[in-house]
């Protein structure tokens, strides 16, 4: 995995999740333990803390030029990024499902820095992580209605607002109640 260098962006507010990446992911090589260990060590060195052991969320996307198309959103639940991001299910997605897609596979990580000490939070409740996952799936579906995630899509469809949160695009400018509600929601 390769990344852009971490600078002041890594020293974000501890109340919020901070974003890390983009990290380029090869789609053609087998993911050997040693290679993954070296890649995670490189990310930890880049960030200056043990990001690979943190809990949080991750997004796989496809980069074409300056455009990023989200493909999948995941959370760490009971383990860190190191154990979750390249689990067997995700390896199948990378090596089989996304192998022929045009563009560069990219990984973004979202983790919550500790307030006082170096490092990242690891005791985040599953409820909070699931809520973050739902929010990210909602946001990513706006750009890619064919996101690989199946979980939470029924919920998001059930609470959708026509003309506001639905993933179908309509031609022309929104009118009336749609336009004013979008304005009120800063959408």
Secondary structure as UniProt FT lines:
FT   STRAND          2..3
FT   HELIX           8..10
FT   TURN            14..15
FT   STRAND          18..25
FT   HELIX           33..47
FT   HELIX           51..53
FT   STRAND          56..64
FT   TURN            65..66
FT   STRAND          67..75
FT   TURN            77..78
FT   HELIX           81..84
FT   TURN            85..86
FT   HELIX           88..92
FT   HELIX           93..97
FT   TURN            99..100
FT   STRAND          104..111
FT   HELIX           126..143
FT   TURN            145..146
FT   TURN            151..152
FT   HELIX           153..158
FT   TURN            162..165
FT   HELIX           176..184
FT   TURN            185..186
//
